[in-house]
């Protein structure tokens, strides 16, 4: 999950991976967090967490990469409340 940054002609820049637009890049998140369950119904992609045999819906979106990103953000927010 690398990214680059620096100063260019137009000031500071960051070249972040396209986690929300690329399934290959978003899948890096899934590989690092082994609690995701990803699936698709007739209309939307769904992400849930599987924690000790409890399934909790995390997000839904039109693309798999976006549902992964939304689920990751929700899990990160939950971690803030738990600490």
N, C-alpha and C positions, 0 to 999 in steps of 0.2 A: 504494500500500500504506500507507494512512494509518491512524492510530489516535489516540485522544484519552486524556488522563489529567488528573487533578486531585484535589482534596479535596472530598468531599461529606459528607453527614450521618453516614455510617458510616466515615469515614476515607478513605484513598487509594484511588483506583480507576483502572483502565485499561479502556478500551473497545476491545479488539482485534478486528480482522476475524475472521470465522469461517472460517478457511482450511480446516479439516478437515470442516466441515459444509456448505459452499456451493461448488459447482463453479465458479460465476462468480468467487468470490473466490480459490479455489485456482488458477484458470487464470492469475491474475496471476503466480504463481510460475513456471508453465510458460513464459509469455511472456518473463520476465526471464532464464531459464536455458534456453538453446536446446539442451541435451543430452538432454532427456527424449524417450522414446518411450512413449506411453500406449496400452494396448489391453485387450481383455477376452477371456478364454476363456469356456467354458461356466459357470464358477462364480465367478471372481474377476476384478477389475481388476488389471492388471499395469503396472508402471513399470520402465523400463530406461533406461540411459544409452547413448547412441551417441557414442562418442569415437573418432575416427579409424577408423571402420568396425569397431570392436569393440563388440559389444552385451553389456552386463552387467546382469543382473537386479538391481533395487534393492529392490523391494517388491511386495507383493500385499495387497489388501484388498477388502472388500465394496462400497465406493463409490469412484468416481473421485477425489473430493476427498480422501478419506483416503489413497489410494495416492500421490497427489501429495505430500501432507504428509510421509508416511513416506519417500518417495524424497528429498525435500529434506533431511530430517534426516540421512539416511544420507550424502548428498553433503557436507553441512556437517561431519559427523564425519570423513569422509575428508580434507577440507581441513585439519583440525586436525593430522592425522598427517603430511600432506605438508609442512607448514611447520615 
